[in-house]
Amino acid sequence: MEQIGIYEQLITQVVEQNLNRERFYVGERVLESAEAATWLSRFLAKLVEHAINAIPNSSYSYRIERVRSGQPVNL
């Protein structure tokens, strides 16, 4: 039996009511559980990166840039 959470139902309902399908393409398909974990981790990684980069003069932002460029990072 498929269970859907209340927040998922509410968000889905709001998006369906407010999304202009004539302007935006919306692809729909079944998502496998392993694939869902991949998409969720990608989303969360971008969200965390954005939050860290929003911190002014963040040493974390500095470390992320060093990791991306392949430079050593002092912890």
Beta strands, then each sheet from edge to edge (+ up, - down):
end
